[in-house]
Amino acid sequence: MKFETVIIGGGITGLSVAYHLKNKNYILLEKEKSVGGLCKSVADKNGFIYDYTGHLLHIKNDYVKKLVKNLLKKNLALKNRNSWIYSNNVFTRYPFQANLYGLPKKIVNECIEGFVESKLTAYRLPLTTYSFYDWCLKTFGRGISKYFMIPYNEKLWKINLKNLTTDWLGNYVPQPALQEVIRGAFTDNNKKIGYNATFFYPKTGGMQSLIDSLKKNIAGIKTDVKISSIDISKKIVKTNNVDIQYNNLVNTIPMPEIIKLIKRVPENVKKASRKLKWTSVLNINLGIKRKNISDKHWIYFPEKKFNFYRAGFYHNFSEALCPDGTSSMYIEISYRNRKISKEKMLKKTIGELKSAGILKSSDKIISECILDIPYAYVIYDKNRKSSLETIRNYLRKNFIFSVGRYGGWQYSTMEDAILEGKEITKWLK
Ligand SMILES: Cc1cc2nc3c(=O)[nH]c(=O)nc-3n(C[C@H](O)[C@H](O)[C@H](O)COP(=O)(O)OP(=O)(O)OC[C@H]3O[C@@H](n4cnc5c(N)ncnc54)[C@H](O)[C@@H]3O)c2cc1C
């Protein structure tokens, strides 16, 4: 079998590559029984539909907006974000740094004093050259760092924040001006700031609907494929039943995994691959027999007493995701380099949701669906950039384009995945 382009991985990046290759000569190889990767949804027997935690379309790019609208047509809703932080026994609006209103007075004062101090200090180096830990202190001051930035990010990244760079920041962390911080400390300020103030979400079917409509426009998908190895000198992908010859290879599976599949990888590339770090996420999804258990979209939990960093409510994305008279939610727990007991985590999580007042002791949980995301967040430490460069150069030299959140080893969104998939086709015949 011979193809001009072989695409490995049928997540949204691989599907976007295939979609934009149109009628060209390609095949997409996916190891699971269905494509979609992290953008799939799971329908359980009780009528609940769960995504792989909250997957919301925050779209800035006009091309992507048009494409998504064309694909989903009337099955698309635009929502205004309603997200919060739960700490010190109160809910405050997201982002924490611009919405201190409602926190105990002592904490508000500490946050404002720290913020003002940070603005009065001149720094010798550009702020982004500091570690994420120091960047937080220098950008937001000691109070906001202590009560949100540091504990929340420690929980998410699971590394010492002094070892995390700021290369991933982009627009992800809103940086309000002093006036906004003050206004948000003394009034319940509903002005939405940040990259995710609005989002699109399918009216029915969860994020799977986007995958299904994308898939309809793609021929040449092969699922349930086990790749045993890749011979880059002969340009052959060996699978469980057939050898596939290629001219160009587009990789969208995690970088450490593609390196393991390639035969005779040079030692410096193997070494670079071993230096890549990431976090995994355990995603607990619950269906609850009570309507509207919360009016919020999602909530951040910075405090150590909660083992999860974020929880959200599917029923507020789309009523079609759960049966009448019920609610549904997702909980995200980050972990690294250890086995995690799903049962223990479930029990602990339910107890903690009750202690935060989100679940009542009388609540009946009628559906549970625990999904594991082994590769969730790429860690931007001091080794990432140089390791990535070594691996990417090696792959490029061998006609392998590695793209997407895990193929490109980056912090990126579905929108980025769609665009990257489109861009790469310019290099392919
Ligand atoms: C917790 C979390 C929340 C997120 N929330 C959002 C959000 O709200 N909005 C947003 O825009 N983005 C969000 N993202 C990011 C989004 O999920 C990704 O940008 C996007 O799904 C990446 O798609 P991908 O195709 O690059 O990777 P994946 O979805 O990981 O796809 C890779 C595919 O390759 C397949 N594969 C793996 N190994 C092999 C193999 N050996 N052979 C063949 N196939 C293989 C996998 O089965 C999978 O189908 C979130 C991510 C996480 C982890």
The ligand as an ORCA input file, in Angstrom:
! r2SCAN-3c Opt
* xyz 0 1
  C      -8.373     18.772     30.390
  C      -8.402     19.444     29.036
  C      -9.359     20.408     28.754
  C      -9.374     21.031     27.511
  N     -10.316     21.982     27.252
  C     -10.341     22.595     26.046
  C     -11.324     23.567     25.751
  O     -12.214     23.870     26.557
  N     -11.281     24.173     24.525
  C     -10.325     23.863     23.586
  O     -10.344     24.440     22.498
  N      -9.391     22.936     23.855
  C      -9.374     22.294     25.046
  N      -8.419     21.347     25.306
  C      -7.406     21.074     24.270
  C      -7.917     20.140     23.191
  O      -8.342     18.913     23.773
  C      -6.784     19.833     22.226
  O      -6.233     21.014     21.689
  C      -7.191     18.957     21.043
  O      -8.163     18.018     21.385
  C      -5.946     18.255     20.541
  O      -6.267     17.412     19.469
  P      -5.161     16.486     18.826
  O      -5.770     15.865     17.644
  O      -3.914     17.280     18.629
  O      -4.808     15.394     19.953
  P      -5.716     14.186     20.500
  O      -7.103     14.610     20.692
  O      -4.953     13.636     21.653
  O      -5.702     13.146     19.306
  C      -4.651     12.248     19.076
  C      -5.236     11.006     18.429
  O      -4.178     10.086     18.152
  C      -4.606      8.787     18.495
  N      -3.420      7.961     18.749
  C      -2.620      7.961     19.842
  N      -1.625      7.053     19.712
  C      -1.787      6.485     18.496
  C      -1.080      5.475     17.754
  N       0.002      4.875     18.258
  N      -1.535      5.139     16.530
  C      -2.629      5.735     15.994
  N      -3.353      6.668     16.643
  C      -2.931      7.055     17.873
  C      -5.491      8.998     19.709
  O      -6.333      7.882     19.936
  C      -6.239     10.271     19.296
  O      -7.397      9.969     18.571
  C      -8.396     20.697     26.529
  C      -7.451     19.702     26.822
  C      -7.442     19.078     28.050
  C      -6.418     18.025     28.343
*
